[in-house]
């Protein structure tokens, strides 16, 4: 995505269409992943996460949080590399909480 930031005349800046961030809350055993699609088109991508990089087990509870606060929880194999679909100009958050192995 390219936009003119106009800080001093013409100043085009190019970034990825999907911007991401990750935070951990160790005392809650929680990892939060943010995805923001800043483009005018929907983006579909494969989510690749090595659970051990975040000290997570392969099996975890993922809560998908939409911008309106709607929360959808599912238990998943985090390492399965699910596909993520982000509509144009949208934001999505994933809260990943470790689930004890059964």
N, C-alpha and C positions, 0 to 999 in steps of 0.2 A: 504494500500500500504506500503510495506517495502522496504527500500533502505539503502545501506551502505554509510554513509556520510564520512567515513574514515578520521575523524579528528585526531584520534590517534589509529592506528591499525583498527581492525574490529569494526564498530560502527553502527549496524543496528538501524534504526529509523522507527517506524510505525506510519502512519497518516491515517486519513480518505481519501477515494478516491476522495471525492468532498470537496474542501475547499471553504469557503464563507467569505464574508465581507459585511458590510453595513455602509453607510455614509449618512448624511443628510445635505442639503444646505437650511437652514431655510428661507433665504431671497428670494429664488426662489421656495419655497414650494415643494422641490424635495427630493426624497430619491433614492439613488443608491445602488443596490444590485449586488454583484459580485459572480460568480460561476466559479470555476476552477476544471475540472476533470483531476487529475494528473495520473490516471490509464491508462492501455493499453486497457481497455474495455469501451464501452459506458455505461452510467448510466442513468436510468430513475427513477425519484422520484416525489413524490407529494409535491408541494410547499405549505407550511403552513405559513400564515402570519396573524397576528391579526392586522388589519389596525389601530386600536386605539393605539397600542403600538408605532406607528410611526406618530401619529397625522394625519392620512390620513382618508378620507372618504371611505366608502365601494366601491364607484365607482371612478375609477381613470384612467388616460391615462398612459399606460405602453409603453415605447419605448424599444424595444429589440435591443441591440447594439452588432453586431458580431465583431470578432477580425479585420476584414478587414474594419471596419467602417460602414458597411451596417446597416441602421436603419429601423426598422419596427415598426410602431406605431399601437396600438390598444386600444380601450376603453374596460375596463373589470371590473367586480366585483372582486376586489382584494381578497376578502374573499372566493372566490369560490374554492380555493385550486387547481389551474391548475397543470397538469402534465408537468414536464420539462424533456427534453431529452438532454443529453450532450454527444456528441461524445467523443471517447477516446482522451486524451491529448488536451482538448479544453477549451476555456474561453468564458464566456458570461456575459454581463452586462444588467441589467434592470434599466431603469430610470423611476421612478414612480412620476408623477406630479398630484397633487390634481386637480380634475375637479369639478367645481361648480355643485351642485345638480340642476336638472331641475324641 
